[in-house]
Amino acid sequence: MTYHSGSRAVQDRVGVRDLADHVGRAVGPGIRPVAAAFLELQPMLVVGAAAPESGTPPEREAAPAGGGGVWASLLTGEPGFVRATGARRISVVGGLPAGDPLTGALATPGTAVGTIALDPRTRRRLRLNGRVRPTPRGFAVEADQVFGNCPKYLQQRQTYETVTGRAPGVPRCGRELTPSQREFVEAADTFFLATVHAHGADASHRGGNPGFVRVEAPGELSWPDYPGNSMFLTLGNLTADPRAGLLFLDWTSGAVLQLTGTARTEFAPDGERTVRFTLAEAVETPAASPLRWSAPAYSPANP
């Protein structure tokens, strides 16, 4: 794998360049049979990308602040709605809920996207980054990077049910978190993080015990950056481009909270890292997901 200058800067600062090179050898554009089989079992997929600079779906109550913000969005469907349809291509049937900020991005050929399929039942995840190609039934992604991650910080949820006959609620937009949204964030044990760089995008997972994400102010969040695979794709992207998108999912009600803004990493002398996020816009959609998951068993790796 070829790292860009942002990831190299973080690797060098932490002193893990050699380890990152070793781990990076497992990253390639091909989708192996075991990865293809995993994808076909998943009822959800998270997509991260930068929204177009202009053009807002008419369902939205307000345009993203400044346009071009980075967002993470949730797609759901019956298992099989995401499939590998080539050696380095996945196809997705269906689209985003009405008014989602990434609707335009997924309809634009060549948009750089990061995707992550996460299975709470098995504590497995697969990341695939590439370029979008719209299709008559949804969209496809031509892969540049495909790789798995270890189950660290991933909470286990044994089962899920699908609620039918209930449409998502109307998205509500704001520039600051409301008190209920603050409670939503601070109770979270999982969120998804979208970042970009000059030639691509990435979507990753962050997990911990409830309270690991802190709301410092209505427009300021922070969370610890726990040790991971040493590639520093996310922090590297933020070094190159501070735009970021966060996705919080209420696993029992299906509500989704999407945040866009900028993030920076603080490095403490003792080696600990903290990411600080400044909010530009929040979009909350009640019942955006039809999936209702069981209570979590927290990862033994959580600090």
Secondary structure, DSSP 8 states (H G I E B T S, - for coil): ----HHHHHHHHHHT-HHHHHHHHTT-BS---HHHHHHHTT-SEEEEEEE--SS---TT-SS--TTS--EEEEEEE-STTSEEEEETTEEEEES---TT-TTHHHHTSTT-EEEEEEEETTTTEEEEEEEEEEEETTEEEEEEEEEEEE--TT--B---EEE--S------EEESS--HHHHHHHHT-SEEEEEEEETTEEEEEEEE-STTSSEEEETTEEEEE-----S--HHHHHHHH--EEEEEEE-TTT--EEEEEEEEEEEE-TTS-EEEEEEEEEEEEETT---EEE---B--TT--
